[in-house]
């Protein structure tokens, strides 16, 4: 199920140019409610270009078009984008899911600044939304997490639908909130292994969503996680998806050997060879 790889070279050049040109000048609508954090983060043009390139590259899943969202460290939405010709070319419901994933990855990841007074994570701790699946099942160490931080319904369905996925998306500047516990959300780490925001991607199988989000992060150059703690067991991919769920002899939800596993999806492939994170 090869995506249109002939488009990749020109798209990759486009996202690199867009990111460099827009990082220093986000619009007033993207600064959040009186804040300025979004100004230093990828805006709509940079996110869209990175998302398109990552979607073209992915060969697993259903070969669908995608939604992507970036939130700042406070959970304020900075950018929303889609890859298709219009907002109906990808699952409409995935817009809000992508925002949930971005919020979740940002909300439950840490960097080394968390370490003080004998508590915290000296190297930081990166948790993808894929890492949370098993932990929130009944009997899991984080059961109930999925019901915390509910979606702000007054925000996510506000504004004219014609603006969804554009630089004027009504989500921008607001806290959409929400927790999502399957693949597609990642923390974004700038140089110095500083956690600056989260990205969420939705529109395909949750396994393909994870792979595409991973490449979006890499495309944006916000994958400085080498040495950051994680649960994957792979130092080169600390927050990678884990496939260690085995059948439950008592029936029901399968059991993850490490407690942070994710079920396989239709046409699952490629996660183990995703680009290694940067120093």
DAPESUL-V459139 format. One record per backbone hydrogen bond with DSSP energy under -1.0 kcal/mol. NH is the residue of the N-H (numbers start at 1). CO is the residue of the C=O. E is the energy in kcal/mol with one decimal. If there is no record, write none. Layout:
NH|CO|E + NH|CO|E
This chain:
5|3|-2.5 + 7|4|-1.9 + 8|5|-1.5 + 11|7|-2.0 + 12|8|-2.9 + 13|9|-1.9 + 14|10|-1.8 + 15|11|-2.6 + 16|12|-1.9 + 17|13|-2.0 + 18|14|-2.7 + 19|15|-2.5 + 20|16|-2.0 + 21|17|-2.1 + 22|18|-1.7 + 23|19|-1.7 + 25|22|-1.4 + 30|27|-1.8 + 31|28|-1.4 + 34|32|-2.1 + 39|36|-1.4 + 40|37|-1.3 + 41|38|-1.7 + 47|43|-2.8 + 48|44|-2.9 + 49|45|-2.2 + 50|46|-2.2 + 51|47|-2.8 + 52|48|-2.7 + 53|49|-2.1 + 54|50|-2.1 + 55|51|-2.4 + 56|52|-2.3 + 57|53|-1.6 + 58|54|-1.5 + 61|267|-1.9 + 67|202|-3.0 + 68|81|-2.5 + 69|200|-2.3 + 70|79|-2.4 + 71|198|-2.2 + 72|76|-2.6 + 75|72|-2.2 + 77|174|-3.0 + 78|70|-3.1 + 79|70|-1.4 + 81|68|-2.5 + 83|66|-1.8 + 89|86|-1.8 + 94|91|-1.6 + 95|92|-1.4 + 97|93|-1.2 + 98|94|-2.5 + 99|95|-1.5 + 100|96|-2.3 + 101|97|-2.5 + 102|98|-2.2 + 103|99|-2.4 + 104|100|-2.6 + 105|101|-2.6 + 106|102|-2.0 + 107|103|-2.5 + 108|104|-1.9 + 110|125|-2.7 + 114|111|-2.0 + 115|112|-1.9 + 116|119|-2.4 + 119|116|-2.1 + 124|121|-1.1 + 125|110|-1.2 + 126|229|-3.0 + 129|185|-1.9 + 132|129|-1.2 + 134|261|-1.3 + 136|132|-1.4 + 137|134|-1.4 + 140|137|-3.3 + 142|135|-2.9 + 143|140|-1.4 + 145|142|-2.4 + 147|144|-1.7 + 148|145|-1.7 + 152|176|-2.9 + 153|151|-1.3 + 155|152|-1.8 + 156|152|-2.2 + 157|153|-1.0 + 158|155|-1.5 + 163|160|-1.9 + 164|161|-1.8 + 166|163|-2.1 + 169|166|-1.7 + 172|169|-1.8 + 173|77|-2.9 + 174|171|-2.2 + 178|149|-1.5 + 186|199|-2.5 + 188|197|-3.6 + 189|222|-2.1 + 190|194|-3.0 + 193|190|-1.2 + 194|190|-1.0 + 196|188|-2.6 + 197|188|-1.2 + 198|71|-2.0 + 199|186|-2.8 + 200|69|-2.6 + 201|184|-2.3 + 202|67|-2.0 + 209|205|-2.8 + 210|206|-1.7 + 211|207|-2.0 + 212|208|-2.7 + 213|209|-2.8 + 214|210|-2.4 + 215|211|-1.9 + 216|212|-2.4 + 217|213|-2.5 + 218|214|-2.0 + 219|215|-3.1 + 220|216|-2.1 + 221|218|-1.1 + 222|217|-2.1 + 224|189|-2.1 + 225|223|-1.8 + 226|278|-2.8 + 228|225|-2.9 + 229|124|-1.1 + 232|238|-1.7 + 237|234|-1.7 + 240|237|-1.8 + 246|255|-2.7 + 251|248|-2.5 + 255|246|-2.9 + 257|244|-1.7 + 262|242|-2.9 + 268|265|-1.1 + 274|271|-1.3 + 277|236|-2.7 + 278|223|-2.9
